[in-house]
């Protein structure tokens, strides 16, 4: 079952709107958008984490991301 969390509309949050235009509705960020400073800090952290690195390539990072999501039963 898929549903979208209501309460924070992308039209009222420019950062959320920009992200959802690229990737579609994101309930995780919609919850975080209730505290814009938390969402902003998380998106900076995630951007740094997924940025190109000499230690891990993006493909391996994505595989870890998917494995952790699966273990935690994320949709």
DSSP file (Angstrom, degrees, kcal/mol; ACC not computed):
  #  RESIDUE AA STRUCTURE BP1 BP2  ACC     N-H-->O    O-->H-N    N-H-->O    O-->H-N    TCO  KAPPA ALPHA  PHI   PSI    X-CA   Y-CA   Z-CA
    1    1 A X              0   0    0      0, 0.0     2,-0.4     0, 0.0     0, 0.0   0.000 360.0 360.0 360.0 135.5    0.0    0.0    0.0
    2    2 A X        +     0   0    0      2,-0.0     2,-0.3     0, 0.0     0, 0.0  -0.973 360.0 159.7-122.4 133.9    1.3    3.4   -0.9
    3    3 A X        -     0   0    0     -2,-0.4     2,-0.5     2,-0.0    24,-0.1  -0.966  32.4-122.9-147.2 163.2    0.1    6.7    0.5
    4    4 A X        -     0   0    0     -2,-0.3     2,-0.3    22,-0.1    -2,-0.0  -0.926  24.7-122.6-114.6 131.5    1.4   10.2    0.9
    5    5 A X        -     0   0    0     -2,-0.5     3,-0.3     1,-0.0     2,-0.2  -0.526  29.0-153.1 -70.0 130.5    1.6   12.0    4.2
    6    6 A X        +     0   0    0     -2,-0.3     3,-0.1     1,-0.1    -1,-0.0  -0.564  61.0  74.8 -98.2 167.5   -0.3   15.2    4.2
    7    7 A X  S    S+     0   0    0     -2,-0.2     2,-0.5    27,-0.0    -1,-0.1  -0.137  88.0  60.7 123.6 -38.5    0.4   18.3    6.3
    8    8 A X  S    S-     0   0    0     -3,-0.3     2,-0.4     5,-0.0    25,-0.1  -0.948  71.1-158.1-122.4 110.1    3.3   19.8    4.6
    9    9 A X    >   -     0   0    0     -2,-0.5     3,-2.1     1,-0.1     4,-0.3  -0.716  19.4-133.6 -89.2 134.2    2.6   20.8    1.0
   10   10 A X  G >  S+     0   0    0     -2,-0.4     3,-1.5     1,-0.3     7,-0.6   0.812 104.6  66.8 -54.9 -30.7    5.6   21.1   -1.3
   11   11 A X  G 3  S+     0   0    0      1,-0.3    -1,-0.3     5,-0.1     3,-0.1   0.751 102.9  46.7 -63.1 -22.2    4.1   24.4   -2.6
   12   12 A X  G <  S+     0   0    0     -3,-2.1     2,-0.4     1,-0.2    -1,-0.3   0.383 111.8  53.5 -99.4   2.4    4.8   25.9    0.9
   13   13 A X    <>  -     0   0    0     -3,-1.5     4,-2.6    -4,-0.3    -1,-0.2  -0.876  64.2-165.0-141.0 103.6    8.3   24.5    1.2
   14   14 A X  H  > S+     0   0    0     -2,-0.4     4,-2.3     1,-0.2     5,-0.2   0.861  90.1  50.9 -59.9 -40.0   10.7   25.4   -1.6
   15   15 A X  H  > S+     0   0    0      2,-0.2     4,-2.0     1,-0.2    -1,-0.2   0.932 112.8  45.4 -65.4 -45.2   13.3   22.8   -0.6
   16   16 A X  H  > S+     0   0    0      1,-0.2     4,-2.8     2,-0.2     5,-0.2   0.906 112.0  53.1 -63.1 -42.3   10.8   20.0   -0.5
   17   17 A X  H  X S+     0   0    0     -4,-2.6     4,-1.8    -7,-0.6    -2,-0.2   0.915 108.5  49.6 -59.3 -45.0    9.2   21.1   -3.8
   18   18 A X  H  X S+     0   0    0     -4,-2.3     4,-1.0     1,-0.2    -1,-0.2   0.908 113.5  45.9 -63.0 -42.6   12.6   21.0   -5.5
   19   19 A X  H >X S+     0   0    0     -4,-2.0     4,-2.4     1,-0.2     3,-0.6   0.926 112.7  49.3 -67.2 -44.7   13.4   17.5   -4.2
   20   20 A X  H 3X S+     0   0    0     -4,-2.8     4,-2.0     1,-0.2    -1,-0.2   0.774 103.6  60.2 -70.0 -24.8    9.9   16.1   -5.1
   21   21 A X  H 3< S+     0   0    0     -4,-1.8    -1,-0.2    -5,-0.2    -2,-0.2   0.840 113.7  38.4 -67.4 -31.1   10.1   17.5   -8.6
   22   22 A X  H << S+     0   0    0     -4,-1.0    -2,-0.2    -3,-0.6    -1,-0.2   0.874 135.6  15.8 -83.3 -40.8   13.2   15.4   -9.1
   23   23 A X  H  < S-     0   0    0     -4,-2.4    -3,-0.2     1,-0.3    -2,-0.2   0.486 100.3-117.9-119.3  -4.5   12.2   12.2   -7.3
   24   24 A X     <  -     0   0    0     -4,-2.0    -1,-0.3    -5,-0.3    -2,-0.1  -0.294  65.9 -12.8  90.0 178.5    8.5   12.3   -6.7
   25   25 A X        -     0   0    0     -2,-0.1     2,-0.4     1,-0.1    -4,-0.0  -0.221  60.5-167.8 -56.2 137.9    6.6   12.3   -3.3
   26   26 A X     >  -     0   0    0      1,-0.1     4,-2.1   -21,-0.1     3,-0.2  -0.876  12.6-172.2-135.0  99.5    8.9   11.5   -0.4
   27   27 A X  H  > S+     0   0    0     -2,-0.4     4,-2.2     1,-0.2     5,-0.2   0.850  86.1  59.5 -61.4 -36.3    7.1   10.8    2.9
   28   28 A X  H  > S+     0   0    0      1,-0.2     4,-1.8     2,-0.2    -1,-0.2   0.936 111.7  39.3 -57.5 -48.1   10.4   10.8    4.8
   29   29 A X  H  > S+     0   0    0      2,-0.2     4,-2.2     1,-0.2    -1,-0.2   0.805 110.1  60.2 -74.9 -28.6   11.2   14.3    3.8
   30   30 A X  H  < S+     0   0    0     -4,-2.1     4,-0.4     2,-0.2    -1,-0.2   0.896 107.3  46.3 -64.8 -38.1    7.5   15.5    4.2
   31   31 A X  H >< S+     0   0    0     -4,-2.2     3,-1.4     1,-0.2     4,-0.2   0.939 114.5  47.5 -65.8 -45.8    7.7   14.5    7.9
   32   32 A X  H >< S+     0   0    0     -4,-1.8     3,-2.3     1,-0.3     7,-0.6   0.806  97.7  71.5 -64.8 -28.7   11.0   16.2    8.2
   33   33 A X  T 3< S+     0   0    0     -4,-2.2     3,-0.5     1,-0.3    -1,-0.3   0.663  79.5  74.9 -65.5 -14.6    9.7   19.3    6.5
   34   34 A X  T <  S+     0   0    0     -3,-1.4     2,-0.4    -4,-0.4    -1,-0.3   0.755 105.1  38.8 -66.8 -21.6    7.6   20.0    9.5
   35   35 A X  S X> S-     0   0    0     -3,-2.3     4,-1.8    -4,-0.2     3,-1.5  -0.791  79.6-170.9-124.5  84.9   11.0   21.1   11.0
   36   36 A X  H 3> S+     0   0    0     -3,-0.5     4,-2.6    -2,-0.4     5,-0.2   0.794  83.5  57.0 -51.4 -34.5   12.6   22.9    8.0
   37   37 A X  H 3> S+     0   0    0      2,-0.2     4,-2.1     1,-0.2    -1,-0.3   0.866 107.5  48.6 -67.4 -33.5   16.0   23.2    9.9
   38   38 A X  H <> S+     0   0    0     -3,-1.5     4,-2.6    -6,-0.3    -2,-0.2   0.920 112.4  47.7 -69.5 -43.7   16.0   19.4   10.3
   39   39 A X  H  X S+     0   0    0     -4,-1.8     4,-2.7    -7,-0.6     5,-0.2   0.914 112.2  49.9 -63.6 -42.2   15.2   18.8    6.7
   40   40 A X  H  X S+     0   0    0     -4,-2.6     4,-1.9    -5,-0.2    -1,-0.2   0.925 112.4  46.9 -62.7 -45.1   17.9   21.3    5.6
   41   41 A X  H  X S+     0   0    0     -4,-2.1     4,-2.4     1,-0.2    -2,-0.2   0.911 113.4  49.2 -63.5 -42.2   20.5   19.7    7.8
   42   42 A X  H  X S+     0   0    0     -4,-2.6     4,-3.3     1,-0.2     5,-0.3   0.924 109.4  50.7 -64.4 -44.2   19.6   16.2    6.6
   43   43 A X  H  X S+     0   0    0     -4,-2.7     4,-2.1     1,-0.2    -1,-0.2   0.869 111.6  48.5 -65.6 -34.3   19.7   17.1    2.9
   44   44 A X  H  X S+     0   0    0     -4,-1.9     4,-2.2    -5,-0.2    -1,-0.2   0.935 114.2  46.8 -65.8 -45.5   23.2   18.6    3.4
   45   45 A X  H  X S+     0   0    0     -4,-2.4     4,-2.6     2,-0.2    -2,-0.2   0.939 113.9  46.8 -60.3 -48.8   24.3   15.5    5.3
   46   46 A X  H  X S+     0   0    0     -4,-3.3     4,-2.5     1,-0.2    -1,-0.2   0.890 110.8  52.9 -63.1 -39.9   22.9   13.2    2.7
   47   47 A X  H  X S+     0   0    0     -4,-2.1     4,-0.6    -5,-0.3    -1,-0.2   0.915 112.0  44.9 -61.2 -43.0   24.4   15.2   -0.1
   48   48 A X  H  < S+     0   0    0     -4,-2.2     3,-0.5     1,-0.2    -2,-0.2   0.892 113.1  51.5 -66.8 -40.0   27.8   15.0    1.5
   49   49 A X  H  < S+     0   0    0     -4,-2.6    -2,-0.2     1,-0.2    -1,-0.2   0.892 116.0  39.3 -64.3 -41.3   27.4   11.3    2.1
   50   50 A X  H  < S+     0   0    0     -4,-2.5    -1,-0.2    -5,-0.2    -2,-0.2   0.437  91.2 114.8 -91.9   0.4   26.4   10.5   -1.4
   51   51 A X  S  < S-     0   0    0     -4,-0.6    -3,-0.1    -3,-0.5    -4,-0.0  -0.262  85.0 -75.8 -65.6 157.2   28.9   12.8   -3.0
   52   52 A X        -     0   0    0      2,-0.0     2,-0.3     3,-0.0    -1,-0.2  -0.247  60.2-176.2 -54.1 141.6   31.7   11.3   -5.1
   53   53 A X        -     0   0    0      3,-0.5     5,-0.1    -3,-0.1    -1,-0.0  -0.982  37.8-138.3-143.1 150.1   34.4    9.8   -2.9
   54   54 A X  S    S+     0   0    0     -2,-0.3     3,-0.1     1,-0.1    -1,-0.1   0.655 104.9  53.9 -81.0 -15.0   37.7    8.1   -3.4
   55   55 A X  S    S+     0   0    0      1,-0.3     2,-0.4    -3,-0.0    -1,-0.1   0.905 118.5  16.7 -85.7 -44.8   36.8    5.5   -0.8
   56   56 A X  S    S-     0   0    0      4,-0.0    -3,-0.5     3,-0.0    -1,-0.3  -0.991  72.4-132.3-132.8 136.5   33.5    4.2   -2.1
   57   57 A X     >  -     0   0    0     -2,-0.4     4,-1.9    -3,-0.1     3,-0.4  -0.470  31.3-108.5 -83.1 162.9   31.9    4.5   -5.5
   58   58 A X  H  > S+     0   0    0      1,-0.2     4,-2.5     2,-0.2     5,-0.2   0.841 116.2  59.1 -60.2 -35.9   28.3    5.5   -5.9
   59   59 A X  H  > S+     0   0    0      1,-0.2     4,-2.0     2,-0.2    -1,-0.2   0.920 107.0  46.2 -62.0 -43.3   27.2    2.0   -6.9
   60   60 A X  H  > S+     0   0    0     -3,-0.4     4,-2.3     2,-0.2    -1,-0.2   0.893 111.0  53.0 -66.1 -38.9   28.4    0.5   -3.7
   61   61 A X  H  X S+     0   0    0     -4,-1.9     4,-2.5     1,-0.2    -2,-0.2   0.913 109.5  48.9 -60.8 -42.7   26.8    3.4   -1.7
   62   62 A X  H  X S+     0   0    0     -4,-2.5     4,-2.6     2,-0.2    -1,-0.2   0.882 109.1  52.8 -64.8 -38.6   23.5    2.6   -3.4
   63   63 A X  H  X S+     0   0    0     -4,-2.0     4,-2.4     2,-0.2    -2,-0.2   0.910 111.0  46.2 -64.2 -41.8   23.8   -1.1   -2.7
   64   64 A X  H  X S+     0   0    0     -4,-2.3     4,-2.7     2,-0.2     5,-0.3   0.921 111.4  53.2 -64.4 -43.7   24.3   -0.4    1.0
   65   65 A X  H  X S+     0   0    0     -4,-2.5     4,-2.1     1,-0.2    -2,-0.2   0.921 112.5  43.9 -55.9 -47.7   21.4    2.1    1.0
   66   66 A X  H  X S+     0   0    0     -4,-2.6     4,-2.4     2,-0.2    -1,-0.2   0.891 112.5  51.9 -67.9 -40.3   19.1   -0.6   -0.5
   67   67 A X  H  X S+     0   0    0     -4,-2.4     4,-2.5     2,-0.2    -2,-0.2   0.923 111.4  46.5 -63.4 -44.3   20.3   -3.3    1.8
   68   68 A X  H  X S+     0   0    0     -4,-2.7     4,-2.1     1,-0.2    -1,-0.2   0.904 112.1  51.4 -65.1 -40.9   19.7   -1.2    4.9
   69   69 A X  H  <>S+     0   0    0     -4,-2.1     5,-3.0    -5,-0.3    -2,-0.2   0.904 111.2  48.2 -61.4 -41.2   16.3   -0.2    3.6
   70   70 A X  H ><5S+     0   0    0     -4,-2.4     3,-1.6     3,-0.2    -2,-0.2   0.933 110.4  50.1 -65.6 -46.1   15.4   -3.9    3.0
   71   71 A X  H 3<5S+     0   0    0     -4,-2.5    -1,-0.2     1,-0.3    -2,-0.2   0.867 113.6  46.5 -60.8 -36.5   16.6   -4.9    6.5
   72   72 A X  T 3<5S-     0   0    0     -4,-2.1    -1,-0.3    -5,-0.2    -2,-0.2   0.341 113.0-121.4 -88.5   7.0   14.5   -2.1    8.0
   73   73 A X  T < 5 +     0   0    0     -3,-1.6    -3,-0.2     1,-0.2     2,-0.2   0.845  49.5 169.9  56.0  39.8   11.5   -3.1    5.9
   74   74 A X      <       0   0    0     -5,-3.0    -1,-0.2    -6,-0.2    -2,-0.0  -0.551 360.0 360.0 -77.9 145.6   11.3    0.3    4.2
   75   75 A X              0   0    0     -2,-0.2    -1,-0.1     0, 0.0    -5,-0.1   0.491 360.0 360.0 -80.7 360.0    8.9    0.6    1.3
